[in-house]
């Protein structure tokens, strides 16, 4: 995992298996970053609250409620391209 800033938006780049993913680097509606979390398979475990998120969909797994934005990401010529301001379908 790596935290980056894309056009002023805090983003967490995650590699889950063979997939590269980009999610908002904040836990739900809080300002606390997810970059100190742990990743097990496709599940991100927040180090602050213990929240669990599916990094592919952004949905919270441990209870209903908050989710994190998942941004479109494309690997092109060995570089990661992330579109912020929109979410993956």
PyMOL Python script that loads the backbone (N, CA, C, O; Angstrom):
from pymol import cmd

cmd.read_pdbstr("""\
ATOM      1  N   UNK A   1       0.849  -1.176   0.000  1.00  0.00           N
ATOM      2  CA  UNK A   1       0.000   0.000   0.000  1.00  0.00           C
ATOM      3  C   UNK A   1       0.890   1.234   0.000  1.00  0.00           C
ATOM      4  O   UNK A   1       1.984   1.251   0.565  1.00  0.00           O
ATOM      5  N   UNK A   2       0.378   2.255  -0.652  1.00  0.00           N
ATOM      6  CA  UNK A   2       1.104   3.524  -0.666  1.00  0.00           C
ATOM      7  C   UNK A   2       0.120   4.681  -0.712  1.00  0.00           C
ATOM      8  O   UNK A   2      -0.812   4.692  -1.516  1.00  0.00           O
ATOM      9  N   UNK A   3       0.343   5.647   0.159  1.00  0.00           N
ATOM     10  CA  UNK A   3      -0.487   6.848   0.181  1.00  0.00           C
ATOM     11  C   UNK A   3       0.099   7.869  -0.788  1.00  0.00           C
ATOM     12  O   UNK A   3       1.307   8.108  -0.804  1.00  0.00           O
ATOM     13  N   UNK A   4      -0.780   8.470  -1.602  1.00  0.00           N
ATOM     14  CA  UNK A   4      -0.376   9.511  -2.547  1.00  0.00           C
ATOM     15  C   UNK A   4      -1.424  10.615  -2.532  1.00  0.00           C
ATOM     16  O   UNK A   4      -2.536  10.436  -2.034  1.00  0.00           O
ATOM     17  N   UNK A   5      -1.044  11.753  -3.087  1.00  0.00           N
ATOM     18  CA  UNK A   5      -1.968  12.863  -3.254  1.00  0.00           C
ATOM     19  C   UNK A   5      -2.177  13.028  -4.759  1.00  0.00           C
ATOM     20  O   UNK A   5      -1.216  13.225  -5.503  1.00  0.00           O
ATOM     21  N   UNK A   6      -3.428  12.947  -5.204  1.00  0.00           N
ATOM     22  CA  UNK A   6      -3.744  13.103  -6.624  1.00  0.00           C
ATOM     23  C   UNK A   6      -4.634  14.331  -6.764  1.00  0.00           C
ATOM     24  O   UNK A   6      -5.808  14.302  -6.395  1.00  0.00           O
ATOM     25  N   UNK A   7      -4.080  15.386  -7.287  1.00  0.00           N
ATOM     26  CA  UNK A   7      -4.819  16.639  -7.468  1.00  0.00           C
ATOM     27  C   UNK A   7      -5.493  17.100  -6.177  1.00  0.00           C
ATOM     28  O   UNK A   7      -6.638  17.551  -6.198  1.00  0.00           O
ATOM     29  N   UNK A   8      -4.787  16.986  -5.060  1.00  0.00           N
ATOM     30  CA  UNK A   8      -5.317  17.436  -3.777  1.00  0.00           C
ATOM     31  C   UNK A   8      -6.209  16.440  -3.068  1.00  0.00           C
ATOM     32  O   UNK A   8      -6.750  16.744  -2.004  1.00  0.00           O
ATOM     33  N   UNK A   9      -6.375  15.253  -3.635  1.00  0.00           N
ATOM     34  CA  UNK A   9      -7.215  14.209  -3.042  1.00  0.00           C
ATOM     35  C   UNK A   9      -6.301  13.130  -2.445  1.00  0.00           C
ATOM     36  O   UNK A   9      -5.466  12.573  -3.157  1.00  0.00           O
ATOM     37  N   UNK A  10      -6.449  12.826  -1.134  1.00  0.00           N
ATOM     38  CA  UNK A  10      -5.652  11.760  -0.541  1.00  0.00           C
ATOM     39  C   UNK A  10      -6.146  10.394  -1.012  1.00  0.00           C
ATOM     40  O   UNK A  10      -7.313  10.044  -0.832  1.00  0.00           O
ATOM     41  N   UNK A  11      -5.238   9.633  -1.616  1.00  0.00           N
ATOM     42  CA  UNK A  11      -5.573   8.341  -2.223  1.00  0.00           C
ATOM     43  C   UNK A  11      -4.640   7.287  -1.661  1.00  0.00           C
ATOM     44  O   UNK A  11      -3.461   7.549  -1.422  1.00  0.00           O
ATOM     45  N   UNK A  12      -5.176   6.091  -1.451  1.00  0.00           N
ATOM     46  CA  UNK A  12      -4.381   4.949  -1.023  1.00  0.00           C
ATOM     47  C   UNK A  12      -4.357   3.949  -2.172  1.00  0.00           C
ATOM     48  O   UNK A  12      -5.400   3.448  -2.593  1.00  0.00           O
ATOM     49  N   UNK A  13      -3.163   3.665  -2.674  1.00  0.00           N
ATOM     50  CA  UNK A  13      -2.998   2.667  -3.735  1.00  0.00           C
ATOM     51  C   UNK A  13      -2.759   1.330  -3.061  1.00  0.00           C
ATOM     52  O   UNK A  13      -1.908   1.207  -2.180  1.00  0.00           O
ATOM     53  N   UNK A  14      -3.514   0.337  -3.481  1.00  0.00           N
ATOM     54  CA  UNK A  14      -3.490  -0.983  -2.853  1.00  0.00           C
ATOM     55  C   UNK A  14      -3.276  -2.041  -3.936  1.00  0.00           C
ATOM     56  O   UNK A  14      -3.812  -1.929  -5.038  1.00  0.00           O
ATOM     57  N   UNK A  15      -2.501  -3.053  -3.616  1.00  0.00           N
ATOM     58  CA  UNK A  15      -2.362  -4.199  -4.508  1.00  0.00           C
ATOM     59  C   UNK A  15      -2.966  -5.396  -3.797  1.00  0.00           C
ATOM     60  O   UNK A  15      -2.433  -5.885  -2.800  1.00  0.00           O
ATOM     61  N   UNK A  16      -4.096  -5.860  -4.332  1.00  0.00           N
ATOM     62  CA  UNK A  16      -4.790  -7.036  -3.781  1.00  0.00           C
ATOM     63  C   UNK A  16      -4.671  -8.148  -4.802  1.00  0.00           C
ATOM     64  O   UNK A  16      -5.365  -8.143  -5.819  1.00  0.00           O
ATOM     65  N   UNK A  17      -3.792  -9.100  -4.534  1.00  0.00           N
ATOM     66  CA  UNK A  17      -3.532 -10.145  -5.516  1.00  0.00           C
ATOM     67  C   UNK A  17      -2.854  -9.527  -6.726  1.00  0.00           C
ATOM     68  O   UNK A  17      -1.832  -8.855  -6.592  1.00  0.00           O
ATOM     69  N   UNK A  18      -3.415  -9.749  -7.904  1.00  0.00           N
ATOM     70  CA  UNK A  18      -2.866  -9.181  -9.139  1.00  0.00           C
ATOM     71  C   UNK A  18      -3.472  -7.821  -9.460  1.00  0.00           C
ATOM     72  O   UNK A  18      -3.069  -7.177 -10.429  1.00  0.00           O
ATOM     73  N   UNK A  19      -4.440  -7.377  -8.655  1.00  0.00           N
ATOM     74  CA  UNK A  19      -5.167  -6.146  -8.949  1.00  0.00           C
ATOM     75  C   UNK A  19      -4.569  -4.934  -8.254  1.00  0.00           C
ATOM     76  O   UNK A  19      -4.239  -4.983  -7.070  1.00  0.00           O
ATOM     77  N   UNK A  20      -4.433  -3.845  -9.003  1.00  0.00           N
ATOM     78  CA  UNK A  20      -4.085  -2.544  -8.447  1.00  0.00           C
ATOM     79  C   UNK A  20      -5.381  -1.792  -8.246  1.00  0.00           C
ATOM     80  O   UNK A  20      -6.224  -1.751  -9.142  1.00  0.00           O
ATOM     81  N   UNK A  21      -5.550  -1.188  -7.063  1.00  0.00           N
ATOM     82  CA  UNK A  21      -6.776  -0.468  -6.733  1.00  0.00           C
ATOM     83  C   UNK A  21      -6.421   0.864  -6.085  1.00  0.00           C
ATOM     84  O   UNK A  21      -5.359   1.014  -5.481  1.00  0.00           O
ATOM     85  N   UNK A  22      -7.327   1.825  -6.222  1.00  0.00           N
ATOM     86  CA  UNK A  22      -7.129   3.133  -5.594  1.00  0.00           C
ATOM     87  C   UNK A  22      -8.389   3.478  -4.814  1.00  0.00           C
ATOM     88  O   UNK A  22      -9.489   3.487  -5.366  1.00  0.00           O
ATOM     89  N   UNK A  23      -8.220   3.762  -3.522  1.00  0.00           N
ATOM     90  CA  UNK A  23      -9.350   4.118  -2.669  1.00  0.00           C
ATOM     91  C   UNK A  23      -9.041   5.424  -1.946  1.00  0.00           C
ATOM     92  O   UNK A  23      -7.886   5.838  -1.849  1.00  0.00           O
ATOM     93  N   UNK A  24     -10.081   6.060  -1.445  1.00  0.00           N
ATOM     94  CA  UNK A  24      -9.890   7.285  -0.655  1.00  0.00           C
ATOM     95  C   UNK A  24      -9.093   6.926   0.596  1.00  0.00           C
ATOM     96  O   UNK A  24      -9.363   5.915   1.244  1.00  0.00           O
ATOM     97  N   UNK A  25      -8.126   7.747   0.923  1.00  0.00           N
ATOM     98  CA  UNK A  25      -7.273   7.483   2.079  1.00  0.00           C
ATOM     99  C   UNK A  25      -7.855   8.143   3.328  1.00  0.00           C
ATOM    100  O   UNK A  25      -7.231   9.011   3.937  1.00  0.00           O
ATOM    101  N   UNK A  26      -9.066   7.712   3.696  1.00  0.00           N
ATOM    102  CA  UNK A  26      -9.682   8.163   4.952  1.00  0.00           C
ATOM    103  C   UNK A  26     -10.740   7.141   5.347  1.00  0.00           C
ATOM    104  O   UNK A  26     -11.426   6.571   4.498  1.00  0.00           O
ATOM    105  N   UNK A  27     -10.857   6.925   6.636  1.00  0.00           N
ATOM    106  CA  UNK A  27     -11.779   5.926   7.155  1.00  0.00           C
ATOM    107  C   UNK A  27     -13.198   6.496   7.214  1.00  0.00           C
ATOM    108  O   UNK A  27     -13.499   7.336   8.062  1.00  0.00           O
ATOM    109  N   UNK A  28     -14.058   6.041   6.318  1.00  0.00           N
ATOM    110  CA  UNK A  28     -15.451   6.485   6.292  1.00  0.00           C
ATOM    111  C   UNK A  28     -15.560   7.987   6.189  1.00  0.00           C
ATOM    112  O   UNK A  28     -14.985   8.597   5.287  1.00  0.00           O
ATOM    113  N   UNK A  29     -16.296   8.589   7.109  1.00  0.00           N
ATOM    114  CA  UNK A  29     -16.470  10.044   7.089  1.00  0.00           C
ATOM    115  C   UNK A  29     -15.457  10.760   7.982  1.00  0.00           C
ATOM    116  O   UNK A  29     -15.473  11.988   8.075  1.00  0.00           O
ATOM    117  N   UNK A  30     -14.579  10.006   8.637  1.00  0.00           N
ATOM    118  CA  UNK A  30     -13.573  10.623   9.509  1.00  0.00           C
ATOM    119  C   UNK A  30     -12.403  11.129   8.663  1.00  0.00           C
ATOM    120  O   UNK A  30     -12.244  10.716   7.514  1.00  0.00           O
ATOM    121  N   UNK A  31     -11.598  12.008   9.217  1.00  0.00           N
ATOM    122  CA  UNK A  31     -10.410  12.480   8.488  1.00  0.00           C
ATOM    123  C   UNK A  31      -9.191  11.573   8.685  1.00  0.00           C
ATOM    124  O   UNK A  31      -8.118  11.860   8.154  1.00  0.00           O
ATOM    125  N   UNK A  32      -9.347  10.487   9.439  1.00  0.00           N
ATOM    126  CA  UNK A  32      -8.212   9.625   9.769  1.00  0.00           C
ATOM    127  C   UNK A  32      -7.809   8.777   8.561  1.00  0.00           C
ATOM    128  O   UNK A  32      -8.667   8.164   7.925  1.00  0.00           O
ATOM    129  N   UNK A  33      -6.509   8.736   8.237  1.00  0.00           N
ATOM    130  CA  UNK A  33      -6.045   8.020   7.044  1.00  0.00           C
ATOM    131  C   UNK A  33      -6.044   6.505   7.219  1.00  0.00           C
ATOM    132  O   UNK A  33      -5.911   5.981   8.324  1.00  0.00           O
ATOM    133  N   UNK A  34      -6.196   5.829   6.094  1.00  0.00           N
ATOM    134  CA  UNK A  34      -6.174   4.365   6.083  1.00  0.00           C
ATOM    135  C   UNK A  34      -4.781   3.801   5.778  1.00  0.00           C
ATOM    136  O   UNK A  34      -4.600   2.583   5.763  1.00  0.00           O
ATOM    137  N   UNK A  35      -3.818   4.654   5.541  1.00  0.00           N
ATOM    138  CA  UNK A  35      -2.496   4.186   5.117  1.00  0.00           C
ATOM    139  C   UNK A  35      -1.769   3.362   6.176  1.00  0.00           C
ATOM    140  O   UNK A  35      -0.794   2.686   5.850  1.00  0.00           O
ATOM    141  N   UNK A  36      -2.209   3.397   7.426  1.00  0.00           N
ATOM    142  CA  UNK A  36      -1.574   2.609   8.484  1.00  0.00           C
ATOM    143  C   UNK A  36      -2.325   1.301   8.738  1.00  0.00           C
ATOM    144  O   UNK A  36      -2.012   0.573   9.679  1.00  0.00           O
ATOM    145  N   UNK A  37      -3.306   1.012   7.903  1.00  0.00           N
ATOM    146  CA  UNK A  37      -4.135  -0.178   8.038  1.00  0.00           C
ATOM    147  C   UNK A  37      -3.393  -1.418   7.560  1.00  0.00           C
ATOM    148  O   UNK A  37      -2.288  -1.332   7.026  1.00  0.00           O
ATOM    149  N   UNK A  38      -4.020  -2.570   7.762  1.00  0.00           N
ATOM    150  CA  UNK A  38      -3.466  -3.817   7.244  1.00  0.00           C
ATOM    151  C   UNK A  38      -4.399  -4.354   6.170  1.00  0.00           C
ATOM    152  O   UNK A  38      -5.610  -4.132   6.211  1.00  0.00           O
ATOM    153  N   UNK A  39      -3.825  -5.054   5.221  1.00  0.00           N
ATOM    154  CA  UNK A  39      -4.580  -5.629   4.109  1.00  0.00           C
ATOM    155  C   UNK A  39      -4.454  -7.133   4.150  1.00  0.00           C
ATOM    156  O   UNK A  39      -3.346  -7.670   4.151  1.00  0.00           O
ATOM    157  N   UNK A  40      -5.592  -7.822   4.185  1.00  0.00           N
ATOM    158  CA  UNK A  40      -5.629  -9.282   4.134  1.00  0.00           C
ATOM    159  C   UNK A  40      -6.519  -9.666   2.971  1.00  0.00           C
ATOM    160  O   UNK A  40      -7.739  -9.518   3.039  1.00  0.00           O
ATOM    161  N   UNK A  41      -5.908 -10.161   1.897  1.00  0.00           N
ATOM    162  CA  UNK A  41      -6.679 -10.448   0.690  1.00  0.00           C
ATOM    163  C   UNK A  41      -7.231  -9.147   0.146  1.00  0.00           C
ATOM    164  O   UNK A  41      -6.472  -8.237  -0.187  1.00  0.00           O
ATOM    165  N   UNK A  42      -8.540  -9.053   0.056  1.00  0.00           N
ATOM    166  CA  UNK A  42      -9.188  -7.835  -0.416  1.00  0.00           C
ATOM    167  C   UNK A  42      -9.826  -7.029   0.701  1.00  0.00           C
ATOM    168  O   UNK A  42     -10.615  -6.120   0.440  1.00  0.00           O
ATOM    169  N   UNK A  43      -9.487  -7.358   1.964  1.00  0.00           N
ATOM    170  CA  UNK A  43     -10.084  -6.666   3.107  1.00  0.00           C
ATOM    171  C   UNK A  43      -9.055  -5.777   3.791  1.00  0.00           C
ATOM    172  O   UNK A  43      -7.980  -6.230   4.184  1.00  0.00           O
ATOM    173  N   UNK A  44      -9.408  -4.505   3.923  1.00  0.00           N
ATOM    174  CA  UNK A  44      -8.559  -3.532   4.593  1.00  0.00           C
ATOM    175  C   UNK A  44      -9.073  -3.349   6.015  1.00  0.00           C
ATOM    176  O   UNK A  44     -10.260  -3.086   6.213  1.00  0.00           O
ATOM    177  N   UNK A  45      -8.198  -3.484   7.007  1.00  0.00           N
ATOM    178  CA  UNK A  45      -8.546  -3.344   8.423  1.00  0.00           C
ATOM    179  C   UNK A  45      -7.988  -2.021   8.928  1.00  0.00           C
ATOM    180  O   UNK A  45      -6.773  -1.852   9.018  1.00  0.00           O
ATOM    181  N   UNK A  46      -8.871  -1.086   9.255  1.00  0.00           N
ATOM    182  CA  UNK A  46      -8.471   0.242   9.722  1.00  0.00           C
ATOM    183  C   UNK A  46      -7.736   0.131  11.055  1.00  0.00           C
ATOM    184  O   UNK A  46      -8.195  -0.540  11.979  1.00  0.00           O
ATOM    185  N   UNK A  47      -6.588   0.801  11.138  1.00  0.00           N
ATOM    186  CA  UNK A  47      -5.790   0.760  12.366  1.00  0.00           C
ATOM    187  C   UNK A  47      -6.379   1.646  13.467  1.00  0.00           C
ATOM    188  O   UNK A  47      -6.038   1.476  14.637  1.00  0.00           O
ATOM    189  N   UNK A  48      -7.253   2.582  13.111  1.00  0.00           N
ATOM    190  CA  UNK A  48      -7.829   3.503  14.088  1.00  0.00           C
ATOM    191  C   UNK A  48      -9.070   2.930  14.769  1.00  0.00           C
ATOM    192  O   UNK A  48      -9.174   2.957  15.996  1.00  0.00           O
ATOM    193  N   UNK A  49     -10.003   2.417  13.984  1.00  0.00           N
ATOM    194  CA  UNK A  49     -11.304   1.997  14.516  1.00  0.00           C
ATOM    195  C   UNK A  49     -11.551   0.494  14.414  1.00  0.00           C
ATOM    196  O   UNK A  49     -12.493  -0.016  15.021  1.00  0.00           O
ATOM    197  N   UNK A  50     -10.730  -0.214  13.665  1.00  0.00           N
ATOM    198  CA  UNK A  50     -10.979  -1.630  13.439  1.00  0.00           C
ATOM    199  C   UNK A  50     -11.992  -1.880  12.333  1.00  0.00           C
ATOM    200  O   UNK A  50     -12.400  -3.021  12.117  1.00  0.00           O
ATOM    201  N   UNK A  51     -12.405  -0.832  11.629  1.00  0.00           N
ATOM    202  CA  UNK A  51     -13.355  -0.986  10.519  1.00  0.00           C
ATOM    203  C   UNK A  51     -12.737  -1.878   9.446  1.00  0.00           C
ATOM    204  O   UNK A  51     -11.518  -1.926   9.286  1.00  0.00           O
ATOM    205  N   UNK A  52     -13.594  -2.579   8.720  1.00  0.00           N
ATOM    206  CA  UNK A  52     -13.134  -3.440   7.637  1.00  0.00           C
ATOM    207  C   UNK A  52     -13.814  -3.030   6.348  1.00  0.00           C
ATOM    208  O   UNK A  52     -15.036  -2.888   6.300  1.00  0.00           O
ATOM    209  N   UNK A  53     -13.018  -2.839   5.295  1.00  0.00           N
ATOM    210  CA  UNK A  53     -13.539  -2.427   3.994  1.00  0.00           C
ATOM    211  C   UNK A  53     -13.102  -3.388   2.908  1.00  0.00           C
ATOM    212  O   UNK A  53     -11.985  -3.905   2.927  1.00  0.00           O
ATOM    213  N   UNK A  54     -13.999  -3.620   1.962  1.00  0.00           N
ATOM    214  CA  UNK A  54     -13.658  -4.370   0.754  1.00  0.00           C
ATOM    215  C   UNK A  54     -12.992  -3.363  -0.180  1.00  0.00           C
ATOM    216  O   UNK A  54     -13.639  -2.408  -0.607  1.00  0.00           O
ATOM    217  N   UNK A  55     -11.712  -3.556  -0.506  1.00  0.00           N
ATOM    218  CA  UNK A  55     -10.989  -2.573  -1.313  1.00  0.00           C
ATOM    219  C   UNK A  55     -11.445  -2.550  -2.770  1.00  0.00           C
ATOM    220  O   UNK A  55     -11.146  -1.601  -3.494  1.00  0.00           O
ATOM    221  N   UNK A  56     -12.157  -3.575  -3.204  1.00  0.00           N
ATOM    222  CA  UNK A  56     -12.647  -3.590  -4.585  1.00  0.00           C
ATOM    223  C   UNK A  56     -13.937  -2.784  -4.752  1.00  0.00           C
ATOM    224  O   UNK A  56     -14.169  -2.184  -5.801  1.00  0.00           O
ATOM    225  N   UNK A  57     -14.778  -2.775  -3.705  1.00  0.00           N
ATOM    226  CA  UNK A  57     -16.070  -2.085  -3.796  1.00  0.00           C
ATOM    227  C   UNK A  57     -16.158  -0.860  -2.894  1.00  0.00           C
ATOM    228  O   UNK A  57     -16.978   0.028  -3.130  1.00  0.00           O
ATOM    229  N   UNK A  58     -15.319  -0.807  -1.863  1.00  0.00           N
ATOM    230  CA  UNK A  58     -15.370   0.277  -0.890  1.00  0.00           C
ATOM    231  C   UNK A  58     -16.376   0.052   0.222  1.00  0.00           C
ATOM    232  O   UNK A  58     -16.432   0.837   1.169  1.00  0.00           O
ATOM    233  N   UNK A  59     -17.180  -1.016   0.126  1.00  0.00           N
ATOM    234  CA  UNK A  59     -18.207  -1.281   1.136  1.00  0.00           C
ATOM    235  C   UNK A  59     -17.592  -1.720   2.457  1.00  0.00           C
ATOM    236  O   UNK A  59     -16.588  -2.430   2.498  1.00  0.00           O
ATOM    237  N   UNK A  60     -18.220  -1.278   3.520  1.00  0.00           N
ATOM    238  CA  UNK A  60     -17.799  -1.673   4.853  1.00  0.00           C
ATOM    239  C   UNK A  60     -18.315  -3.082   5.123  1.00  0.00           C
ATOM    240  O   UNK A  60     -19.484  -3.377   4.875  1.00  0.00           O
ATOM    241  N   UNK A  61     -17.450  -3.942   5.627  1.00  0.00           N
ATOM    242  CA  UNK A  61     -17.790  -5.352   5.813  1.00  0.00           C
ATOM    243  C   UNK A  61     -18.217  -5.707   7.229  1.00  0.00           C
ATOM    244  O   UNK A  61     -18.974  -6.658   7.421  1.00  0.00           O
ATOM    245  N   UNK A  62     -17.748  -4.961   8.220  1.00  0.00           N
ATOM    246  CA  UNK A  62     -18.023  -5.331   9.606  1.00  0.00           C
ATOM    247  C   UNK A  62     -19.360  -4.808  10.107  1.00  0.00           C
ATOM    248  O   UNK A  62     -19.831  -5.246  11.156  1.00  0.00           O
ATOM    249  N   UNK A  63     -19.978  -3.889   9.389  1.00  0.00           N
ATOM    250  CA  UNK A  63     -21.334  -3.419   9.698  1.00  0.00           C
ATOM    251  C   UNK A  63     -21.788  -2.518   8.561  1.00  0.00           C
ATOM    252  O   UNK A  63     -20.983  -2.082   7.738  1.00  0.00           O
ATOM    253  N   UNK A  64     -23.076  -2.246   8.526  1.00  0.00           N
ATOM    254  CA  UNK A  64     -23.608  -1.343   7.510  1.00  0.00           C
ATOM    255  C   UNK A  64     -23.152   0.077   7.817  1.00  0.00           C
ATOM    256  O   UNK A  64     -22.886   0.427   8.967  1.00  0.00           O
ATOM    257  N   UNK A  65     -23.068   0.873   6.785  1.00  0.00           N
ATOM    258  CA  UNK A  65     -22.737   2.272   7.026  1.00  0.00           C
ATOM    259  C   UNK A  65     -21.695   2.793   6.086  1.00  0.00           C
ATOM    260  O   UNK A  65     -21.796   2.650   4.867  1.00  0.00           O
ATOM    261  N   UNK A  66     -20.680   3.406   6.674  1.00  0.00           N
ATOM    262  CA  UNK A  66     -19.652   4.091   5.899  1.00  0.00           C
ATOM    263  C   UNK A  66     -19.061   3.205   4.814  1.00  0.00           C
ATOM    264  O   UNK A  66     -19.010   1.980   4.924  1.00  0.00           O
ATOM    265  N   UNK A  67     -18.621   3.878   3.766  1.00  0.00           N
ATOM    266  CA  UNK A  67     -17.847   3.202   2.734  1.00  0.00           C
ATOM    267  C   UNK A  67     -16.742   4.138   2.323  1.00  0.00           C
ATOM    268  O   UNK A  67     -16.770   5.320   2.663  1.00  0.00           O
ATOM    269  N   UNK A  68     -15.780   3.635   1.607  1.00  0.00           N
ATOM    270  CA  UNK A  68     -14.718   4.475   1.063  1.00  0.00           C
ATOM    271  C   UNK A  68     -14.880   4.531  -0.450  1.00  0.00           C
ATOM    272  O   UNK A  68     -15.310   3.562  -1.076  1.00  0.00           O
ATOM    273  N   UNK A  69     -14.534   5.664  -1.025  1.00  0.00           N
ATOM    274  CA  UNK A  69     -14.611   5.824  -2.480  1.00  0.00           C
ATOM    275  C   UNK A  69     -13.538   4.963  -3.135  1.00  0.00           C
ATOM    276  O   UNK A  69     -12.411   4.872  -2.647  1.00  0.00           O
ATOM    277  N   UNK A  70     -13.903   4.340  -4.234  1.00  0.00           N
ATOM    278  CA  UNK A  70     -12.968   3.564  -5.050  1.00  0.00           C
ATOM    279  C   UNK A  70     -12.831   4.302  -6.373  1.00  0.00           C
ATOM    280  O   UNK A  70     -13.817   4.528  -7.074  1.00  0.00           O
ATOM    281  N   UNK A  71     -11.603   4.677  -6.707  1.00  0.00           N
ATOM    282  CA  UNK A  71     -11.357   5.457  -7.910  1.00  0.00           C
ATOM    283  C   UNK A  71     -10.890   4.575  -9.063  1.00  0.00           C
ATOM    284  O   UNK A  71     -10.183   3.591  -8.845  1.00  0.00           O
ATOM    285  N   UNK A  72     -11.281   4.923 -10.287  1.00  0.00           N
ATOM    286  CA  UNK A  72     -10.786   4.170 -11.446  1.00  0.00           C
ATOM    287  C   UNK A  72      -9.262   4.258 -11.524  1.00  0.00           C
ATOM    288  O   UNK A  72      -8.679   5.329 -11.350  1.00  0.00           O
ATOM    289  N   UNK A  73      -8.636   3.125 -11.785  1.00  0.00           N
ATOM    290  CA  UNK A  73      -7.186   3.054 -11.890  1.00  0.00           C
ATOM    291  C   UNK A  73      -6.840   2.228 -13.109  1.00  0.00           C
ATOM    292  O   UNK A  73      -7.451   1.190 -13.362  1.00  0.00           O
ATOM    293  N   UNK A  74      -5.864   2.686 -13.860  1.00  0.00           N
ATOM    294  CA  UNK A  74      -5.425   1.973 -15.057  1.00  0.00           C
ATOM    295  C   UNK A  74      -3.906   1.929 -15.048  1.00  0.00           C
ATOM    296  O   UNK A  74      -3.247   2.926 -14.749  1.00  0.00           O
ATOM    297  N   UNK A  75      -3.353   0.764 -15.379  1.00  0.00           N
ATOM    298  CA  UNK A  75      -1.909   0.638 -15.523  1.00  0.00           C
ATOM    299  C   UNK A  75      -1.610   0.832 -17.003  1.00  0.00           C
ATOM    300  O   UNK A  75      -2.098   0.090 -17.855  1.00  0.00           O
ATOM    301  N   UNK A  76      -0.795   1.846 -17.291  1.00  0.00           N
ATOM    302  CA  UNK A  76      -0.506   2.198 -18.679  1.00  0.00           C
ATOM    303  C   UNK A  76       0.983   2.506 -18.815  1.00  0.00           C
ATOM    304  O   UNK A  76       1.500   3.417 -18.168  1.00  0.00           O
ATOM    305  N   UNK A  77       1.653   1.754 -19.648  1.00  0.00           N
ATOM    306  CA  UNK A  77       3.099   1.940 -19.878  1.00  0.00           C
ATOM    307  C   UNK A  77       3.875   1.919 -18.566  1.00  0.00           C
ATOM    308  O   UNK A  77       4.792   2.717 -18.370  1.00  0.00           O
ATOM    309  N   UNK A  78       3.509   1.008 -17.668  1.00  0.00           N
ATOM    310  CA  UNK A  78       4.210   0.863 -16.404  1.00  0.00           C
ATOM    311  C   UNK A  78       3.884   1.919 -15.364  1.00  0.00           C
ATOM    312  O   UNK A  78       4.502   1.940 -14.299  1.00  0.00           O
ATOM    313  N   UNK A  79       2.924   2.801 -15.644  1.00  0.00           N
ATOM    314  CA  UNK A  79       2.520   3.844 -14.696  1.00  0.00           C
ATOM    315  C   UNK A  79       1.075   3.648 -14.284  1.00  0.00           C
ATOM    316  O   UNK A  79       0.251   3.165 -15.061  1.00  0.00           O
ATOM    317  N   UNK A  80       0.778   4.032 -13.043  1.00  0.00           N
ATOM    318  CA  UNK A  80      -0.595   3.968 -12.560  1.00  0.00           C
ATOM    319  C   UNK A  80      -1.272   5.298 -12.848  1.00  0.00           C
ATOM    320  O   UNK A  80      -0.747   6.357 -12.505  1.00  0.00           O
ATOM    321  N   UNK A  81      -2.425   5.240 -13.470  1.00  0.00           N
ATOM    322  CA  UNK A  81      -3.220   6.445 -13.754  1.00  0.00           C
ATOM    323  C   UNK A  81      -4.506   6.337 -12.954  1.00  0.00           C
ATOM    324  O   UNK A  81      -5.245   5.360 -13.073  1.00  0.00           O
ATOM    325  N   UNK A  82      -4.769   7.362 -12.129  1.00  0.00           N
ATOM    326  CA  UNK A  82      -5.920   7.360 -11.230  1.00  0.00           C
ATOM    327  C   UNK A  82      -6.801   8.551 -11.566  1.00  0.00           C
ATOM    328  O   UNK A  82      -6.318   9.674 -11.716  1.00  0.00           O
ATOM    329  N   UNK A  83      -8.104   8.294 -11.685  1.00  0.00           N
ATOM    330  CA  UNK A  83      -9.067   9.361 -11.941  1.00  0.00           C
ATOM    331  C   UNK A  83      -9.781   9.686 -10.632  1.00  0.00           C
ATOM    332  O   UNK A  83     -10.541   8.865 -10.116  1.00  0.00           O
ATOM    333  N   UNK A  84      -9.539  10.883 -10.096  1.00  0.00           N
ATOM    334  CA  UNK A  84     -10.234  11.305  -8.886  1.00  0.00           C
ATOM    335  C   UNK A  84     -11.432  12.167  -9.288  1.00  0.00           C
ATOM    336  O   UNK A  84     -11.481  12.714 -10.390  1.00  0.00           O
ATOM    337  N   UNK A  85     -12.382  12.274  -8.386  1.00  0.00           N
ATOM    338  CA  UNK A  85     -13.595  13.047  -8.702  1.00  0.00           C
ATOM    339  C   UNK A  85     -14.684  12.189  -9.289  1.00  0.00           C
ATOM    340  O   UNK A  85     -15.809  12.652  -9.480  1.00  0.00           O
ATOM    341  N   UNK A  86     -14.364  10.938  -9.580  1.00  0.00           N
ATOM    342  CA  UNK A  86     -15.340   9.957 -10.072  1.00  0.00           C
ATOM    343  C   UNK A  86     -15.070   8.661  -9.331  1.00  0.00           C
ATOM    344  O   UNK A  86     -14.014   8.487  -8.723  1.00  0.00           O
ATOM    345  N   UNK A  87     -16.036   7.755  -9.388  1.00  0.00           N
ATOM    346  CA  UNK A  87     -15.828   6.456  -8.757  1.00  0.00           C
ATOM    347  C   UNK A  87     -15.961   5.355  -9.778  1.00  0.00           C
ATOM    348  O   UNK A  87     -16.623   5.518 -10.804  1.00  0.00           O
ATOM    349  N   UNK A  88     -15.329   4.230  -9.494  1.00  0.00           N
ATOM    350  CA  UNK A  88     -15.443   3.050 -10.360  1.00  0.00           C
ATOM    351  C   UNK A  88     -16.880   2.544 -10.341  1.00  0.00           C
ATOM    352  O   UNK A  88     -17.581   2.668  -9.337  1.00  0.00           O
ATOM    353  N   UNK A  89     -17.304   1.979 -11.451  1.00  0.00           N
ATOM    354  CA  UNK A  89     -18.667   1.419 -11.536  1.00  0.00           C
ATOM    355  C   UNK A  89     -18.736   0.098 -10.816  1.00  0.00           C
ATOM    356  O   UNK A  89     -19.795  -0.528 -10.775  1.00  0.00           O
TER     357      UNK A  89
END
""", "prot")
cmd.dss("prot")
cmd.show_as("cartoon", "prot")
cmd.util.cbc("prot")
cmd.orient("prot")
